[in-house]
Amino acid sequence: MRLLIATATAAAIAAAAGSAAGFAAGPAAIAPADTTFPPAVVALGDSIFHGIAAGGLCFTCHGPRAKGIPSLGPDLTDAQWLNGDGSYEFLVKTITTGVPKPKQAATPMLPMGGVNLSAAQVRAVAAYVYTLRPKR
């Protein structure tokens, strides 16, 4: 079973790498006008968020279901955004620059969560997190 999951994950990451590269092509590619994202990009963001790809550590503070961990990281699945408006652009900026003085957490969020992500990987994580928010 683990081999099947690992194989499926590896395939998703490989597919997403191609999509993410095109996705990060330039300013017009930052977010589609209707803020929908290619499934492969969201899958890559999910893999990074959960530590499967790129050394991502997001789940460490935000929890494996992104529901937050008290004093570490806020819930990313609700409608409350503590440091901005929750837009895709806000998420890209927050992931890129971090949160030096969080409003509820005891420690700051380092830029890119303390790992070295490419612009495409940052955008993929932002796309994944954006999909977690409540639908309007």
C-alpha angles and dihedrals in degrees: 000000000000090000090053092050092045091049092048091047092049090050092049092049092049091049092046093051090065093044093044092052091056091040091059095048096118148312094305089054095054093094130351114244092254092042096239118138135209108265091235091057092050089047090052090049090050090051092050093045091053096045097251094114137031094005091282116181102181093117090059092074103017096043130241091282093040089243091129134246116245113255091005111062137346129249109273095191100067132076094252116100115184102193105029147346100295093242120146090250090052090051093051091050094045094049091046098047102026126216109282095183110027118195096224109012123088094223133040124256108243119225108281088002090288097300131102108254127174120236089256091052092049090051091048092053090047090051091050093048091046090057090055094064121099114275114248 
